């Protein structure tokens, strides 16, 4: 039984590596930037954190949907910074009294990271599509907080 598990794990690793290798080695693709550092003192409450996330969300919307610019690097930076803010929802600013709070924050963070990755790789159409499709995370999270609070 063990050799089969190892073989399956080995195939998965090879598959994931094959998927990631072209993205990492493409001469045209800029290297991904690390998420912005999180200064927790700059975000003392979930509300102020969400105001900051909302600012970056609005910037993403203006760039990707409204067509007010074509700077995909700025879109990627905005998405990564918003994702870093959402990370606090299952970390330092998690509201344990609201059921599902951490899960919603994690889902929103993953969505924003996907948008950021597509934008960073200059896949404007994919970034736009992911942004529009994933905006349901905002509504879902806001509904969760309203019900719990």
Residue frames as a rotation matrix with the C-alpha (Angstrom) as fourth column:
UNK 1
0.569 0.823 0.000 0.00
0.823 -0.569 0.000 0.00
0.000 0.000 -1.000 0.00
UNK 2
0.396 -0.482 -0.782 2.81
0.248 -0.764 0.596 2.43
-0.884 -0.430 -0.183 0.81
UNK 3
-0.662 -0.704 0.256 4.51
0.451 -0.101 0.887 2.23
-0.599 0.703 0.384 -2.62
UNK 4
-0.165 0.680 0.715 1.21
0.942 -0.106 0.318 3.13
0.291 0.726 -0.623 -4.32
UNK 5
0.763 0.423 -0.489 0.72
0.582 -0.779 0.235 6.14
-0.282 -0.464 -0.840 -2.08
UNK 6
-0.025 -0.863 -0.504 4.25
0.193 -0.499 0.845 7.30
-0.981 -0.076 0.178 -2.79
UNK 7
-0.686 -0.222 0.693 3.80
0.686 0.120 0.718 6.77
-0.242 0.968 0.070 -6.51
UNK 8
0.306 0.871 0.384 0.56
0.912 -0.384 0.144 8.76
0.273 0.306 -0.912 -6.51
UNK 9
0.706 -0.111 -0.699 2.18
0.338 -0.815 0.470 11.51
-0.622 -0.569 -0.539 -4.49
UNK 10
-0.383 -0.924 -0.011 5.18
0.334 -0.150 0.930 11.49
-0.861 0.353 0.366 -6.83
UNK 11
-0.424 0.303 0.854 2.92
0.898 0.016 0.440 11.80
0.120 0.953 -0.279 -9.91
UNK 12
0.698 0.705 -0.121 1.03
0.715 -0.684 0.143 14.68
0.018 -0.186 -0.982 -8.30
UNK 13
0.352 -0.659 -0.665 4.29
0.212 -0.636 0.742 16.46
-0.912 -0.403 -0.084 -7.55
UNK 14
-0.661 -0.601 0.450 5.48
0.537 0.040 0.842 15.99
-0.524 0.798 0.296 -11.12
UNK 15
-0.004 0.765 0.644 2.15
0.965 -0.165 0.203 17.22
0.261 0.622 -0.738 -12.47
UNK 16
0.832 0.316 -0.456 2.17
0.474 -0.832 0.287 20.34
-0.289 -0.455 -0.842 -10.29
UNK 17
-0.027 -0.936 -0.350 5.81
0.231 -0.346 0.909 20.97
-0.973 -0.056 0.226 -11.11
UNK 18
-0.582 -0.142 0.800 5.06
0.794 0.114 0.598 20.70
-0.176 0.983 0.046 -14.82
UNK 19
0.457 0.826 0.329 2.28
0.849 -0.515 0.115 23.24
0.264 0.228 -0.937 -14.45
UNK 20
0.827 -0.126 -0.548 4.37
0.252 -0.789 0.561 25.67
-0.502 -0.602 -0.621 -12.46
UNK 21
-0.073 -0.985 0.156 7.62
0.657 0.070 0.750 25.37
-0.750 0.157 0.642 -14.38
UNK 22
-0.189 -0.024 0.982 6.49
0.923 -0.345 0.169 27.20
0.334 0.938 0.087 -17.56
UNK 23
0.802 0.541 0.253 5.03
0.418 -0.811 0.410 30.06
0.427 -0.223 -0.876 -15.52
UNK 24
0.753 -0.563 -0.342 8.23
0.191 -0.311 0.931 30.39
-0.630 -0.766 -0.127 -13.51
UNK 25
-0.181 -0.945 0.272 10.58
0.546 0.134 0.827 30.10
-0.818 0.298 0.492 -16.46
UNK 26
0.517 0.435 0.737 8.77
0.856 -0.255 -0.450 32.17
-0.008 0.864 -0.504 -19.07
UNK 27
-0.560 -0.829 0.004 11.08
0.829 -0.559 0.030 34.97
-0.023 0.020 1.000 -20.21
UNK 28
-0.489 0.436 0.756 8.12
0.197 -0.789 0.582 37.30
0.850 0.433 0.300 -20.80
UNK 29
0.565 0.781 -0.265 6.48
0.403 0.019 0.915 36.78
0.720 -0.624 -0.303 -17.43
UNK 30
-0.068 -0.576 0.815 7.63
-0.598 -0.630 -0.495 39.08
0.799 -0.520 -0.302 -14.64
UNK 31
-0.734 -0.226 -0.640 8.48
0.304 0.733 -0.608 37.33
0.607 -0.641 -0.470 -11.39
UNK 32
0.380 0.919 -0.101 5.62
0.498 -0.112 0.860 37.25
0.779 -0.377 -0.501 -8.89
UNK 33
-0.388 -0.481 0.786 5.92
-0.389 -0.687 -0.613 39.77
0.835 -0.544 0.079 -6.15
UNK 34
-0.737 0.131 -0.663 5.53
0.598 0.584 -0.549 38.72
0.315 -0.801 -0.509 -2.53
UNK 35
0.374 0.927 0.040 2.40
0.755 -0.329 0.567 39.93
0.538 -0.182 -0.823 -0.74
UNK 36
0.058 -0.299 0.952 2.69
-0.235 -0.931 -0.278 43.33
0.970 -0.208 -0.124 0.85
UNK 37
-0.789 -0.358 -0.500 3.88
0.383 0.349 -0.855 43.21
0.480 -0.866 -0.138 4.44
UNK 38
0.289 0.957 0.009 1.08
0.452 -0.145 0.880 43.53
0.844 -0.250 -0.475 6.94
UNK 39
-0.835 -0.458 0.307 1.48
-0.016 -0.536 -0.844 46.22
0.551 -0.709 0.440 9.55
UNK 40
-0.239 0.812 -0.533 -1.07
0.817 0.465 0.341 45.12
0.524 -0.354 -0.774 12.11
UNK 41
-0.460 0.058 -0.886 -0.77
0.653 -0.654 -0.382 48.40
-0.602 -0.754 0.263 13.99
UNK 42
-0.956 0.115 -0.271 -1.90
-0.261 -0.760 0.595 50.15
-0.138 0.639 0.757 10.81
UNK 43
-0.328 0.879 -0.346 -5.09
-0.310 0.246 0.918 48.06
0.892 0.409 0.192 10.85
UNK 44
-0.880 -0.139 0.453 -6.31
-0.467 0.087 -0.880 48.11
0.083 -0.986 -0.142 14.45
UNK 45
-0.237 0.862 0.448 -9.81
-0.401 0.333 -0.853 46.83
-0.885 -0.382 0.267 13.68
UNK 46
-0.423 0.173 0.890 -11.56
0.688 0.700 0.191 44.67
-0.590 0.693 -0.415 11.13
UNK 47
0.668 0.742 -0.055 -13.60
0.557 -0.548 -0.624 47.68
-0.493 0.386 -0.780 10.02
UNK 48
0.503 -0.539 -0.676 -10.55
-0.546 -0.804 0.235 49.83
-0.670 0.251 -0.699 9.26
UNK 49
-0.559 -0.676 0.480 -8.92
-0.085 0.622 0.778 46.82
-0.825 0.394 -0.406 7.58
UNK 50
-0.077 0.622 0.779 -11.96
0.845 0.456 -0.280 46.38
-0.529 0.637 -0.561 5.36
UNK 51
0.798 0.263 -0.541 -11.92
0.010 -0.905 -0.426 50.06
-0.602 0.335 -0.725 4.43
UNK 52
-0.116 -0.932 -0.343 -8.36
-0.662 -0.184 0.726 49.52
-0.740 0.311 -0.596 3.21
UNK 53
-0.623 -0.038 0.782 -9.33
0.369 0.866 0.336 46.31
-0.690 0.498 -0.525 1.37
UNK 54
0.424 0.890 0.169 -12.27
0.650 -0.169 -0.741 48.19
-0.631 0.424 -0.650 -0.18
UNK 55
0.467 -0.350 -0.812 -9.94
-0.491 -0.866 0.091 50.87
-0.735 0.357 -0.577 -1.51
UNK 56
-0.637 -0.771 0.004 -7.86
-0.475 0.396 0.786 48.23
-0.607 0.499 -0.618 -3.29
UNK 57
-0.347 0.626 0.698 -11.00
0.653 0.695 -0.299 46.43
-0.673 0.352 -0.650 -4.50
UNK 58
0.670 0.617 -0.414 -12.28
0.188 -0.679 -0.709 49.69
-0.719 0.397 -0.571 -6.02
UNK 59
0.017 -0.759 -0.651 -8.94
-0.745 -0.444 0.499 50.22
-0.667 0.476 -0.573 -7.74
UNK 60
-0.768 -0.245 0.592 -9.13
0.090 0.873 0.479 46.69
-0.634 0.421 -0.649 -9.18
UNK 61
0.152 0.926 0.347 -12.63
0.693 0.150 -0.706 47.35
-0.705 0.347 -0.618 -10.46
UNK 62
0.623 0.059 -0.780 -11.56
-0.303 -0.901 -0.310 50.62
-0.721 0.429 -0.543 -12.09
UNK 63
-0.364 -0.862 -0.352 -8.59
-0.743 0.041 0.668 48.96
-0.562 0.505 -0.655 -13.84
UNK 64
-0.900 -0.134 0.414 -10.07
0.033 0.928 0.372 45.59
-0.434 0.348 -0.831 -14.78
UNK 65
-0.242 0.911 0.333 -13.76
0.854 0.363 -0.372 46.30
-0.460 0.194 -0.866 -15.34
UNK 66
0.606 0.563 -0.562 -14.27
0.325 -0.820 -0.472 50.00
-0.726 0.103 -0.680 -15.93
UNK 67
0.436 -0.501 0.747 -11.26
0.889 0.113 -0.443 50.26
0.138 0.858 0.495 -18.24
UNK 68
0.999 -0.049 -0.011 -9.83
-0.046 -0.976 0.214 53.33
-0.021 -0.213 -0.977 -16.51
UNK 69
0.207 -0.978 -0.037 -6.35
-0.929 -0.208 0.305 52.05
-0.306 -0.029 -0.952 -17.14
UNK 70
0.812 0.020 -0.583 -4.42
-0.313 0.858 -0.407 49.11
0.492 0.513 0.703 -18.43
UNK 71
-0.164 -0.926 0.339 -1.75
-0.834 -0.053 -0.549 48.86
0.527 -0.373 -0.764 -15.75
UNK 72
0.604 0.425 -0.674 -1.95
-0.135 0.888 0.439 45.19
0.785 -0.175 0.594 -14.90
UNK 73
-0.419 -0.793 -0.443 1.03
0.456 0.239 -0.857 45.50
0.785 -0.561 0.261 -12.55
UNK 74
-0.778 0.220 0.589 -0.95
-0.543 -0.707 -0.453 48.04
0.316 -0.672 0.670 -10.50
UNK 75
0.332 0.932 -0.144 -3.92
-0.759 0.355 0.546 45.67
0.560 -0.072 0.825 -10.56
UNK 76
0.254 -0.323 -0.912 -1.73
0.303 0.922 -0.242 42.81
0.919 -0.214 0.332 -9.33
UNK 77
-0.801 -0.595 0.059 -0.35
0.170 -0.322 -0.931 44.97
0.574 -0.736 0.359 -6.52
UNK 78
-0.412 0.739 0.533 -3.86
-0.855 -0.516 0.054 46.06
0.315 -0.433 0.844 -5.49
UNK 79
0.526 0.627 -0.574 -5.08
-0.430 0.779 0.456 42.45
0.734 0.007 0.680 -5.50
UNK 80
-0.074 -0.646 -0.759 -2.11
0.482 0.643 -0.595 41.22
0.873 -0.410 0.264 -3.45
UNK 81
-0.890 -0.228 0.395 -2.49
-0.179 -0.623 -0.762 44.03
0.420 -0.748 0.513 -0.92
UNK 82
-0.001 0.965 0.262 -6.22
-0.924 -0.102 0.369 43.34
0.383 -0.242 0.892 -0.57
UNK 83
0.461 0.106 -0.881 -5.44
-0.015 0.994 0.112 39.63
0.887 -0.038 0.460 -0.15
UNK 84
-0.611 -0.742 -0.277 -3.00
0.334 0.076 -0.939 40.48
0.718 -0.666 0.201 2.64
UNK 85
-0.662 0.457 0.595 -5.79
-0.709 -0.640 -0.296 42.39
0.245 -0.617 0.747 4.37
UNK 86
0.418 0.854 -0.308 -8.17
-0.706 0.519 0.481 39.44
0.571 0.017 0.821 4.04
UNK 87
-0.110 -0.573 -0.812 -5.50
0.176 0.793 -0.583 37.21
0.978 -0.208 0.013 5.59
UNK 88
-0.867 -0.204 0.454 -6.04
-0.354 -0.389 -0.850 39.06
0.350 -0.898 0.265 8.86
UNK 89
0.035 0.989 0.144 -9.60
-0.934 -0.019 0.356 37.68
0.355 -0.147 0.923 8.89
UNK 90
0.846 0.168 -0.506 -8.31
0.004 0.947 0.321 34.25
0.534 -0.273 0.800 9.77
UNK 91
-0.187 -0.943 -0.277 -5.41
0.638 0.098 -0.764 35.64
0.747 -0.319 0.583 11.76
UNK 92
-0.893 -0.380 -0.242 -4.98
0.422 -0.517 -0.744 38.63
0.157 -0.767 0.622 14.01
UNK 93
-0.784 0.620 0.016 -8.44
-0.611 -0.768 -0.194 40.11
-0.108 -0.162 0.981 13.36
UNK 94
-0.712 0.533 -0.457 -10.53
0.170 0.762 0.625 36.93
0.682 0.367 -0.633 13.20
UNK 95
-0.350 0.718 0.602 -14.01
-0.915 -0.398 -0.058 37.33
0.198 -0.571 0.797 14.66
UNK 96
-0.963 -0.125 -0.238 -14.49
-0.084 0.981 -0.175 34.00
0.255 -0.149 -0.955 16.42
UNK 97
-0.590 0.806 0.057 -18.05
-0.068 0.020 -0.997 34.93
-0.805 -0.592 0.043 17.44
UNK 98
0.207 0.636 -0.743 -19.17
-0.864 -0.237 -0.444 34.94
-0.459 0.734 0.501 13.78
UNK 99
0.256 -0.078 0.964 -19.59
0.114 0.992 0.050 31.42
-0.960 0.097 0.263 12.37
UNK 100
0.573 -0.062 0.817 -17.73
0.784 0.332 -0.525 30.95
-0.239 0.941 0.239 9.10
UNK 101
0.895 -0.198 -0.401 -15.81
-0.196 -0.980 0.047 34.22
-0.402 0.036 -0.915 9.43
UNK 102
-0.025 -0.998 0.061 -12.33
-0.419 0.066 0.906 32.73
-0.908 -0.003 -0.420 8.97
UNK 103
-0.189 0.021 0.982 -13.44
0.662 0.741 0.112 30.52
-0.725 0.671 -0.154 6.05
UNK 104
0.801 0.542 0.255 -14.94
0.563 -0.535 -0.630 33.51
-0.205 0.648 -0.734 4.24
UNK 105
0.665 -0.633 -0.396 -11.76
-0.506 -0.773 0.384 35.52
-0.549 -0.055 -0.834 4.76
UNK 106
-0.290 -0.791 0.539 -9.65
-0.081 0.582 0.809 32.63
-0.954 0.191 -0.232 3.45
UNK 107
0.149 0.434 0.888 -11.89
0.853 0.398 -0.338 32.21
-0.500 0.808 -0.311 0.38
UNK 108
0.971 0.220 -0.092 -11.72
0.159 -0.886 -0.436 35.94
-0.178 0.408 -0.895 -0.38
UNK 109
0.290 -0.942 -0.166 -7.95
-0.534 -0.304 0.789 35.92
-0.794 -0.140 -0.592 0.06
UNK 110
-0.301 -0.380 0.874 -7.61
0.399 0.782 0.478 33.01
-0.866 0.493 -0.084 -2.39
UNK 111
0.571 0.605 0.556 -9.82
0.775 -0.172 -0.608 34.78
-0.272 0.777 -0.567 -4.92
UNK 112
0.920 -0.230 -0.317 -7.81
-0.255 -0.966 -0.037 38.00
-0.298 0.115 -0.948 -4.71
UNK 113
-0.040 -0.976 0.215 -4.54
-0.343 0.216 0.914 36.09
-0.939 -0.037 -0.343 -5.02
UNK 114
-0.042 0.100 0.994 -5.87
0.779 0.627 -0.030 34.44
-0.626 0.773 -0.104 -8.20
UNK 115
0.907 0.388 0.163 -6.81
0.410 -0.726 -0.552 37.84
-0.096 0.567 -0.818 -9.64
UNK 116
0.634 -0.728 -0.261 -3.36
-0.520 -0.651 0.553 39.14
-0.573 -0.215 -0.791 -8.70
UNK 117
-0.188 -0.717 0.672 -1.58
0.126 0.661 0.740 36.22
-0.974 0.223 -0.034 -10.32
UNK 118
0.292 0.365 0.884 -3.47
0.900 0.207 -0.383 36.58
-0.323 0.908 -0.268 -13.59
UNK 119
0.996 0.062 -0.058 -2.80
0.045 -0.965 -0.258 40.31
-0.072 0.255 -0.964 -13.65
UNK 120
0.364 -0.931 -0.012 0.90
-0.446 -0.185 0.876 39.79
-0.818 -0.314 -0.482 -12.83
UNK 121
-0.331 -0.455 0.827 1.18
0.429 0.708 0.561 37.35
-0.841 0.540 -0.039 -15.73
UNK 122
-0.756 0.064 -0.652 -0.43
-0.454 -0.768 0.452 39.98
-0.472 0.638 0.609 -18.02
UNK 123
-0.775 0.622 0.109 -3.57
0.579 0.632 0.515 37.89
0.251 0.463 -0.850 -18.54
UNK 124
-0.931 0.357 0.071 -5.89
-0.363 -0.892 -0.269 40.89
-0.032 -0.276 0.961 -18.46
UNK 125
-0.194 0.915 -0.354 -8.97
-0.655 0.148 0.741 39.03
0.731 0.375 0.570 -19.69
UNK 126
-0.073 0.114 -0.991 -8.48
0.448 0.891 0.069 36.22
0.891 -0.439 -0.116 -17.18
UNK 127
-0.899 -0.273 -0.343 -7.87
0.429 -0.387 -0.816 38.69
0.090 -0.881 0.464 -14.35
UNK 128
-0.712 0.696 0.092 -11.04
-0.677 -0.716 0.174 40.59
0.186 0.062 0.981 -15.29
UNK 129
0.007 0.736 -0.676 -13.07
-0.343 0.637 0.690 37.37
0.939 0.227 0.257 -15.51
UNK 130
-0.347 -0.208 -0.915 -11.76
0.683 0.613 -0.398 36.12
0.643 -0.763 -0.070 -12.15
UNK 131
-0.999 -0.035 -0.012 -12.47
0.034 -0.766 -0.642 39.49
0.013 -0.642 0.766 -10.54
UNK 132
-0.433 0.901 -0.025 -16.05
-0.810 -0.377 0.449 39.67
0.395 0.215 0.893 -11.79
UNK 133
0.091 0.463 -0.882 -16.80
-0.076 0.886 0.457 36.00
0.993 0.026 0.116 -11.06
UNK 134
-0.375 -0.384 -0.844 -15.28
0.711 0.465 -0.528 36.20
0.595 -0.797 0.099 -7.58
UNK 135
-0.714 0.117 0.690 -16.99
-0.331 -0.925 -0.186 39.37
0.616 -0.362 0.699 -6.42
UNK 136
0.388 0.868 -0.311 -19.58
-0.140 0.389 0.911 37.07
0.911 -0.310 0.272 -4.85
UNK 137
-0.185 -0.538 -0.822 -17.01
0.789 0.417 -0.451 36.59
0.585 -0.732 0.348 -2.06
UNK 138
-0.912 -0.121 0.393 -17.62
-0.066 -0.900 -0.431 40.18
0.406 -0.419 0.812 -0.98
UNK 139
-0.089 0.976 0.200 -21.37
-0.720 -0.202 0.664 39.66
0.688 -0.085 0.721 -0.71
UNK 140
0.374 0.205 -0.905 -20.98
0.234 0.923 0.306 36.30
0.898 -0.326 0.297 0.99
UNK 141
-0.534 -0.680 -0.502 -18.62
0.693 -0.012 -0.721 37.69
0.484 -0.733 0.478 3.62
UNK 142
-0.835 0.269 0.480 -20.72
-0.384 -0.909 -0.159 40.78
0.394 -0.317 0.863 4.28
UNK 143
0.219 0.955 -0.200 -23.82
-0.522 0.287 0.803 38.60
0.825 -0.072 0.561 4.70
UNK 144
0.111 -0.277 -0.954 -21.91
0.583 0.796 -0.163 36.35
0.805 -0.539 0.250 7.09
UNK 145
-0.860 -0.502 -0.096 -20.88
0.387 -0.516 -0.764 39.28
0.334 -0.694 0.638 9.27
UNK 146
-0.518 0.750 0.412 -24.42
-0.661 -0.656 0.364 40.77
0.543 -0.083 0.835 9.27
UNK 147
0.398 0.704 -0.588 -25.94
-0.192 0.691 0.697 37.46
0.897 -0.165 0.410 10.39
UNK 148
0.054 -0.478 -0.877 -23.33
0.766 0.583 -0.271 36.88
0.641 -0.657 0.397 13.07
UNK 149
-0.821 -0.543 -0.176 -23.14
0.535 -0.626 -0.567 40.38
0.197 -0.560 0.805 14.41
